[in-house]
Amino acid sequence: MVALSDRKIEIVRTLVESAPDKIVGGLQRALAETSGDTVLASVRQIVEIETRDRLLRNAVFQPIAPLCVGDGSDKNSLVFPARALSYIWRGLKAQVPAQVAAAAKVSADLATAIATDRRPPDPNPAFDSLVQVTANALRSSDQRDFRAAAELCDRAGPGGAEALAACLDIAPVVRRAIVRLPEWVAQSNGETNAGARLAYKDSVAIAEDAGPRFFEMLAGQLTPPWMVLRVISAVMDKPTERYLADSELGGFPERLMNAIDEELKAISGMDLDAGPEAGRAAGRLVDLITQQVFELEVCIELTREHGWGRRIVEQRQSLASVVEARLRDADKLSTAALPMQSSGFSRPRKTGPKLDAAPDAKIVGRAMTLLHFAHEIRRGASHGGFSAAHAKAMEKIGGMIDHYVDEVFDHIRTGDVEDLKIAHGYLRAAADFNGLVRDAKAAELLRRRAATACEADSPQPLKPKAG
């Protein structure tokens, strides 16, 4: 098969070099099985070379790489344009190729040592020297790639290039801190707190205003980023609300509380017609808010009567209120999806299942969305303060399902059902509801009973109509 021409290879190389990391990774996986004699073999080689190059780049710039996302225009956090990272790496390879080659060698030696259980070399000196070259070049170099990176950052926000250079100044401190970050987040004691405080002091020794950048860079290494509150709490020895609010780090909890407000709006505005995934997504937001509120309460000394403490109390109350409203909606829509009708004129009036038309797909879908939401929040209900409301709602809906199902089966047995397909449709909906209110075993049992009772080849006597 004819290979790609040199011109086309160069076009492909340019496209791959400018693609985001996720795209390059996807290309590498897609081309992994390409054999050596196909037209795509040269493309695979380009992708593999680019992948190795990016791994080295991201290792060198590990402290700032997570901050290089999108166009760098997010006003709520410290970020830089993703393309700036590509430009500064290209500039380094053009300006100090020998240092880049040395960093590549130590990185390869590190991988080999790990694979062969030998003592690994320390790559930090080689990586840190490249970071320092980059910081200096962003401030003063006329090299076109560094100039392009600086211009990109400044367009994204005033002083963007200097902010990136300032992050690079403390990158060696952050690189050493990243290694200990898991233990700082996992536990709080004298030893771990002392290590976090020492790293913080090292960063502000480089620049007095480096504190917020230090924590922003650590947050970029964490999933979720707001877990950095634990490190802030360790460094400041669980600060009071007022002390933290008046400090340069007050923006971190403020940002998290603003996020909680947005999440509450999303739960309240859930689209009931968007299907089960929308319900599950809203349920995950409930769990997320519960975790976020817990972190704020654990990491900061709060006062319930005013300030952040009062705001967090109100957010807890809002969460419970919106969840309880959604649970009431789940009850109403589940009942509407399995309709009953009054019959006769006796007192008390008797009711039975309304089986004269197929289930309303829209109502059933909305009920399923809300029941998926209720199912998703079941584990965190006690921590969120709505355990009793959740249990009561599930018990009520479960009782309604049981009563409805018994009535339908009774009508089938007595021959009061004119169309078994309609009855089967309602029983399937009830089974789906049951799986979310109770468990999958209960749902499957009901499906089997429904299939047996509603088999098309089973003759069903029809009860003669009166008159």
Secondary structure as UniProt FT lines:
FT   HELIX           6..18
FT   HELIX           21..30
FT   TURN            31..33
FT   TURN            36..37
FT   TURN            39..40
FT   HELIX           41..60
FT   TURN            61..64
FT   HELIX           65..67
FT   TURN            70..71
FT   HELIX           82..95
FT   HELIX           97..115
FT   TURN            116..117
FT   HELIX           124..140
FT   HELIX           144..156
FT   TURN            158..159
FT   HELIX           160..169
FT   HELIX           171..186
FT   HELIX           190..206
FT   TURN            208..209
FT   HELIX           211..219
FT   TURN            220..221
FT   HELIX           225..227
FT   HELIX           228..236
FT   HELIX           241..246
FT   TURN            248..250
FT   HELIX           251..268
FT   HELIX           272..274
FT   HELIX           276..299
FT   TURN            304..305
FT   HELIX           307..337
FT   STRAND          340..343
FT   STRAND          350..353
FT   HELIX           361..376
FT   TURN            377..380
FT   HELIX           381..384
FT   HELIX           387..413
FT   TURN            414..415
FT   HELIX           420..437
FT   HELIX           440..453
FT   TURN            456..457
//
